[in-house]
Every structure is written in structure tokens, then in C-alpha cells.
Amino acid sequence: MREILFLKPVFKEMIWGGTRLKTDFHYEIPSNNTGECWAISAHQNGDCEIINGSYKGYKLSKLWSEHREIFGDINQEVFPLLVKIIDAKDDLSIQVHPDDTYAKENENGALGKTECWYILDCDEDASIVIGHHAKSKDELRKMISNNAWSNLIRILPIKKGDFFQIEPGTVHAIKKGTLILETQQNSDITYRLYDYGRLQNGKPRELHLNKSIDVIHCPHNDIQINRDKTEYPNAMKEHLVTCPYYTVNKIEINGKQEFTQEEPFTLISVIEGDGEIDGTEIHKGDHFIIPSNYGTYQLTGKLQLIVSHV
Ligand code: ZN
């Protein structure tokens, strides 16, 4: 198919959300507490609509069910990926995700969740939670029951352009003043470990301590990221991660550069700049899918893209 599929994002209001999806990305957001833009999603909690071409008006989940040839006929029940932009005006709760095996057994056959974060922007003193300092499950249990959160939780400073891979079993949280592009498995299973003792409508939000302890890896193990670069005449590709669920690259375009579609399908998010793809204008905040067998495509302009495939 020689048609690029553009999508309409779905927005989620969150107590920790802000206004940067409007001020930085020019989206129409539902309120001043908008936390998430589900940019490429076929999940039932936020199923994006195709906004152009032959399949205009289709939900991505329907296109996946009825026209699998667009996605290289890959054999998976649900669309495998979900791309979000997250605006954290306040700290998110500290959480952990199960892997596929644990989720299948304990969450009615759901998928586990591996995710990765590209830091689009952040405050000068911003930080992020990745990992913990317990050396064993026993120590983890003890520290949790003693409320030793500040000794347990591992906090790292971050800057714009940083990238993190979050495997299942990794304690993690986005902290305030951070704008992130997240690429993840299509799953919504999250165990909340700690919520800073905050109250919502006078009550603490539910924690999932036993499930968290079940799935947290001890000791924590960082995923090493090697950002290998490939130079093209008018572009630069930086490989961010490859794992069993996805490959994510950052591509910078400076001028005119041709690429060939060799994947079952490719997801592209414009995170900076303006330009064109095969003569169609694209801007910061646009998200689209290049279908299977599309052939070559030409990107022009000055663009920064996050590009992923299965
Ligand atoms: Zn997460």
C-alpha cells in the first residue's frame, strides 16, 4: 500500500498532568491537567483514529483486525506497540510492571510491559526513578515494611535527549518537570509501589505491594544503552534500543533523505521541526505509520523523529 497512515491522538487527564502538550505540541487538550497523549495506540483505553486516505475514520484496532496485510501479516492478536507523549507537571507514583509470564498468570492473560523513554525536555534539575538499592528480596521486603523509601529508591539526574529502557521488574517513575516520548508494549498493567504518601480526594491511592515485590528484580540491573550512529548524506540515525518487543531509533533529517521500508510496518513521531514525507507536510507533534511494502520514502526538511518497529 502506498498510503501513509496519520493518526489522531487520544488525551488522558491525570492529577500529575500539565499544559505542555498544548504549549509545546499545539494539541487541543481537554484540561490543564493533561498528562498523556496516546499518539499511536490501538489499546481499548485509547484507540487512535486514522485521519487521512482510504481508511479515514477507522480505529487503529479495526485496521489491525481487518487489514493485517498493512502490517506485514504479522501474527499477533493485538497491535503490539503503543507510543505516548507524557507531560509530568508533578511526580508520578513509583511503579513496576510484570513480564508476559507473570501477567498471563495473574492478570487474565494480559501482556507484560516493557517500555522505553526518550526525554523530550526537562527542567534543569530534573531527575527520574530507575531501580532500587535493595540487594535481595529479603532486604527489599524489609525496606518496604520499614518505609525506608528514600534509602530504597534510586534517583538519577536527567537531561534532554537521554534515553532509558525499562524492562519488566524495574522500579521506575517519571518525576516532575519532564516531557517524555514513551514507546511500549501494548499493555496497561502497572503495580504501584509507592505514591509519596499523597492523598487523592482525602484517600491514598491503592498500592500493589505484594505483586510489586513478586516482580521486582533484586538486585537492580541497569540496561546499557549504546547509541550507535549511522550517517546518511542528509540524515543521521541513532540506534536507541532493540529488545524482543521493539527497535527504537532517533533520526535527524537535514535536507532530503530517502529510506526504504523493510519492516512489517514503521511508526514515526515528529518530535522537532517541519518538513515533508513524500510531498505531505509534517510538523512537530505528527504521528504516522508507514505500511508494509510501502517501498522507498523521502523525508525532507529539518526534522527530529523517533522511529520504531517490531
Ligand atoms: Zn511504566
Boltz pocket constraint, residues with backbone or C-beta under 6 A from the ligand:
constraints:
  - pocket:
      binder: B
      contacts: [[A, 95], [A, 97], [A, 115], [A, 172], [A, 190]]
      max_distance: 6.0
